[in-house]
Amino acid sequence: MASSYDPKPLRAPMKPSPIADYSNLSLIGQQMVYAHPRAACLVSTSSIHVGTHVDVRKAEPSPLEIVRSVRALPHGTSGYIVMSTASGIQVWDQSCARQLFQWMLPEVKKVIQGESLQGEMAGVHNGVGEVYAPFVRGAALCLARNGSTNLCFGSSSGTLYVSEVDQSGRIQEPTPFFGHSSPITCMSTEYQSHHGRHIADKSPGSHLLASADEAGNISVWLAVSGDEYKVLSSIPSASIPATSLAIRHDCLIAARLNGIIQVYGLKDSKLRAEIVAHSRWLTCMDIHPTKDIIVSGAEDGTINMWTLPIHNHKVTNLLSVTWMHAAVTGVTFCGSTFDDLAAVAYDTDELRVYKPLLPT
């Protein structure tokens, strides 16, 4: 049975502060990582103590660029850290000591009013010739049906890119896949939801990738191989973007910007349950790697933790707190058993950790 949490957090000063990106805190090994405008910031969980400045190590992109997002992608006992920059992505090893792969977004052609957009900016406009700057957003590792490991990431055009990781660990040039017409907001796989731990091939979500866009559409893809992804099912636009996704058992969990967390059937796309988690913009979500528990944060400083309504279990609230005068931008389960909860807030020089209450 899931434990309730102590609402009084461990508070530790931390600099630099995170940017306002969706789910801007993730875990790899015993390190947490978040994005700062000029670097990926790594925090050792062993350095977190009450009142003591957290030991933050900064890893700057090479070449130097503005960092738009950072994602930790655990893979077995190692993994990758993916930096999204103004021009594309950089993939680093789990310590951010060595760059493994760099890929630039396709060249963008100048947009002329009344003409179709081309290249990476296709479809990303407001109807009067103005466009958004190109970007990469969302990253996940997917285990394909043919046994290959694939690095997946999204873009401002709605195009998904998939790079196969060969047996030597080398990351191949990406293959584009088209299923969205709006910028990608997030993506997830069951493998990622278990923090890169082994999942059985017979698991309903073992070879599936979920992706969401700014129009509110969600697609579930079957990963056959690194160069073959098929749309298995789609959830029509709810006009509310998903800021985070997770796959667990035969369910897809979508955290919507309006504060509602929805649980869908993974293959039939039917809505099974809704959790009204927040009354303001929901900015981040994480799922426990071994327990059916989620945690979410919002721009009004609220943090809520819930048991998932899976296998006939009822929704139970385990934690409900407010970080006053802060916009929560990242939450992640951490600690030796992943039962601690860490949270960060935009432009706030502090890290907070919540711990489960011990049985009495």
Beta strands, then each sheet from edge to edge (+ up, - down):
strand 1: 10-13
strand 2: 26-28
strand 3: 31-36
strand 4: 39-44
strand 5: 56-59
strand 6: 67-75
strand 7: 78-85
strand 8: 88-93
strand 9: 99-104
strand 10: 136-143
strand 11: 149-155
strand 12: 159-165
strand 13: 175-178
strand 14: 184-189
strand 15: 208-213
strand 16: 218-225
strand 17: 228-235
strand 18: 242-248
strand 19: 251-256
strand 20: 260-265
strand 21: 271-276
strand 22: 282-287
strand 23: 293-298
strand 24: 302-307
strand 25: 317-322
strand 26: 328-334
strand 27: 340-345
strand 28: 350-354
sheet 1: 1+ 28- 27+ 26-
sheet 2: 2+ 3- 4+ 5-
sheet 3: 6+ 7- 8+ 9-
sheet 4: 10+ 11- 12+ 13-
sheet 5: 14+ 15- 16+ 17-
sheet 6: 18+ 19- 20+ 21-
sheet 7: 22+ 23- 24+ 25-
end
